[in-house]
Amino acid sequence: MPALLFVGVKLNHADSCPYCVRTRLVLAAKGIDHESVQVDLSAKPAWLRELNPRNRVPVLEHDGHVIYESEALAEYLDEVFPEPSMMPADAVGRANVRMLMRRFEDLSDAYYAARRGEDGAVDEMHAELGWVEELLSQHEYLAGDDYTLAEPAYWPWIVRVDRVGGSLDAFPAIRAWLERLDALPEYRVEHELLGLGATPGSCAAR
């Protein structure tokens, strides 16, 4: 992990929120030290809506600016703190990452339907994981051979599919991807923070 940068960043977040996990993973990968403000999602403070009209976390404050929405936050951090880069150097590669970020909504819709216990939702979630498995069968990472913002965008949900009745048993490429990410210190920190235990299929789970 790179040496910490002291740059006056404040992150308003909640430990358990997967969208906040996305942002914390990017901050950690770039070694950005920041002030951490925990938000109680069961009793949101009035000031949160003043920062974000959607009344959601994560919200980043930096250099007099307020940034929210986890996808926007990730790209902002990658542009303002470019080392190490988490987006491809070419326009097509960057577009591919952005398309993956948008396509993620198909997987998250199925995930939350499964969490609500809707009929057929677990099967739909497994179907969505099928195309993720196909991508990772061709490359080590979601957008190709290099780690990008797509990794922290997907990981917080995929690593928790068992919590909503799903299983990764039929997805060996996804399990191998999770194990590669487990080798990075920021992912190990999130495992401990969220009480996830070992990733299914990882060395620690065997």
Secondary structure, DSSP 8 states (H G I E B T S, - for coil): ----EEEEEEEEE-TT-HHHHHHHHHHHHTTEEEEEEE--TTS--HHHHHH-TT--S-EEEETTEEEESHHHHHHHHHHHS-SS--S-SSHHHHHHHHHHHHHHHHHHHHHHHHHTT-TTHHHHHHHHHHHHHHHHHHSSBTTBSS--THHHHHHHHHTTGGGGT---TT-HHHHHHHHHHHTSHHHHHHHHHHT--S-TTSGGG-
